[in-house]
Amino acid sequence: MKKNILLILISISLSCSNQNKNKSNEWINLFDGSSLDGWRAYNGDQMPPGWKIVDSVLTFNTQQILEQDYDYKGNRDIMYGDEEFENFELYLEWKIPKGGNSGIYYHIKEGYGGFADMAPEYQLLDDENYAEIHDYELKDWQLTAADYAMHVPDTTKKVLYPPGQWNSSRIIFTSKNVEHWLNDKKVLSFIPWTEQWYEKRNSGKWDNFPDYGKYKKGYIGLQDHGSNLWFRNIKIKKL
């Protein structure tokens, strides 16, 4: 009888463990094309001007800013503010115009001047045309799929579609390894918070941002860098 009870308890324990494992592996839709629930301005309580759903796509366009919003002084970057994430796999699809620029941020904390004060960034850029259009010399750590100002993507594996075409990006973050994927190809990996990571962190770029990369849990955000933007199929999985 005792043996049977023990087997039952083990079975229940394994079942609960499998249920928790399955639950942690489920995708959470952050944006499915039908609702902006959970999204708001950084340090704000509602979406900033210029951001709307258009044809099931999360878009930013200056033409969507109404006259009554011209005096808006808040942050124009947006974040999913319903839940913070620690270890995760984030997937989304995006496109930008010629000369466009944006970024995907994670481990965001509020109360700062902006995302870059503390949050790592997966860079989104029109690599081919940005420098010429903006008369600006780009560094390799500023190109699409870079861990901005920290780690550079492998150009031999990188496939970036032209402005106006959809690209997909994936960030897999754990304390043991971080991966950046672009259009189904892994182009970058690094280990956070190692001695080598801190050497890069302290190399000069972040001297004025002492809390950069400090947090191990936070919000997911998207950057408005002044160009039109399109995002869809934004989802995340806890790891």
N, C-alpha and C positions, 0 to 999 in steps of 0.2 A: 504493500500500500504506500509506504514511504517513498519507494522507488518511483511509483506511478505519479505521486504528487510532485516529486523532483523533476520528472520529465515534463509534466504540465507547466511548471514554473519556468523551466528552461525554454520551452516552446513559446510561452507568452513573452518572455524576455527577448527572444530572437525576433518575434513578430513585431514588438514595439520598436526594436532597433531598426528593423527593415523599414518600418513606416516612417521613422524619423529620417532615415537615410534618403528615402524616396522624396519626402517632403523637402529636404534640403537641396535636392537635385531638380526641383521643379522651377521652370522659368517663371519669372514675375514680369508681367507687361508693365513697363513704365510709360510707354505711349503706343497705342494700337491703332491710331488714326481716327478715333471717335471721341476722345475726351482729353482734356488738359488737367484732369484731377491729379493733385499732388504737385503740379508744377507751379512755380512762382519765381519772382525775381530774387536774386541773391540779396539778403538783408531786407527783403520785402514780404508783403503778404498777398500780392497778386501778380499776374503776368505783366511785364513791362510793355509799353507801346511797341508796335512793330511785329510782335509775335502772334501768329494765328494758325488755326488749322485750315488749310486750303486743299481741297480734293484729297482728304485723308492724310495729308502731309503736314508736319510741323514746320512752318516757314517763318523766316524773318525777312522783312522787306520794308525799307524806309517809306515806301509808298503806302504802307498800311498804317503809318503813324498819322493820327488825326490831328487837326489844328489845335484842339483843346489839350492835346498831349505835348505840345511843343515845349512847355515849361517843365516837363518831367525831369526831376533831378536825381532819381534813383538809379540803381544799377540796372543795366540792360542785359547782363548775363542771366541765364535762368538755371534753375536746379530743381531736381525732384526732391521735395522737402518732406515727404511723408515718412521716410525711413532712411537711416544711415546704414552703410554697408562696410564690412571689414574685409573678409576674403570673398572674392566674387569672380564670376565670368560675365562680362558685359558685352552685348552685341548690339550694333545699330547700323543702319544704312544712311548715307549722306551724299549730298552733292553740293558743289559751290560753283560760282560763276568764274569767268576768266579773271585772274588776279585776286581771287577770293582767299579768305583766311578765317579760320575758326579753331576750336579745340575742344577736346573732351577732358573734363576734370573729374577727379575722384578724391575721396577723403577730405571733402570740403567742410570747413567749419565756418560758421557765421561770426560777424563782429569785426571782420577785417575790411580793408578797402576794396578788395577784390579777390578772385580765385587764386591768382598767382602769388599772393602773399603766403599761402600755405599749401596749396594743392598741386600735386603732380599733374602734368598735361600730356595727353596723346595729341600731337599736333595734326591739324588738318590744313592743307595749303594747296594752292595751285603752283606746284613746284616749277612748272615749265615757264610760266609767264609772270609770276609775282615780281621777281627782281626787276625786270624791264619796265613793267607798268608803274611800279612804285619807286623806281630809281634807287634800289636798295640792294646791297650785297648780302646774299643769304649765306648763313653758315650751315654746315651739314646737320647740326642739331636743331635746325629750324624747319626742316623739311617734313613732309607728311609721314606719319607713323613714328616719328622721333619721340622719345621721352624728353620733352622740351628742355634744352640746355643741360641735359644729363647724358642720355644714351642715344646712339645713332643707329638707324635701321640698316640692314644689310641690302645694299642696292642691287646685288646680284639676284636677290629673291623678290624684290619689290616690283609689284605691278600696280600702277596708279592710272585709273581711267581719266580721260580728259575732262576739263570743265564742262558742266552740264550733264554729265553722265553719272549714274549711281555707282558709288563705291560701298564696300562693307568693311567695317572695322570691328575688332574684337580685342578686349583687354582681359587677360586672365591674371588676377592678382592673388598671391598668397605671400606670407612672410618668408617663404622658402624660395619663391621664384615668381617673376613677373614676365608675361609674354605680351607682345604686341603683334596682332595679326592684321593683314591688309589684303582684302579680296582673297580670302581663304589660304593665304600663305603667311607662315610665321616669319617675321622680318626682324624681330628683336627679342632678346631675353636678358634679364639681369636679376641679381639677388638684392633686395632692398636692405638698407641699414647695416651693410657690411663695412669693413674698414675702407674698401675701395669705393663704396657708395658715398661714404662721408668725405673722401678725398675729392670726388667730383662736386659734392654738395658745397664744399668749402673752397672751391677753386676761384671764387670771385663773383660769379654771376648772381649768387643769392646773398651777397653780403648785406644788402638792405632788407632782406626778408628772412630774419632769423628763425621763423617757424616753418619755413619751407620743408615739406616732407616729414614733419614732426608727428602728425596724427596717423593713427593706425585704423581709424574708423571715421566715416563721414558721408556726406551726401555726394550724389552724382550731378554734374553740371555741364552745360553747353555754353560756349562763348559767343557773344556778339562782338565781332571785330570790325564792324562797319560795312560788311558786304552782305549781299543776299545769301540766305542759307536754306537748306532743305534737309529734314531728317524724317526717318520713318522706321518702323519695326524696332523700337528701342525696348530691349528686354534684358533682364539680369537674373543670374542664378547664384545663390549663396553656396560657398564652398567651405 
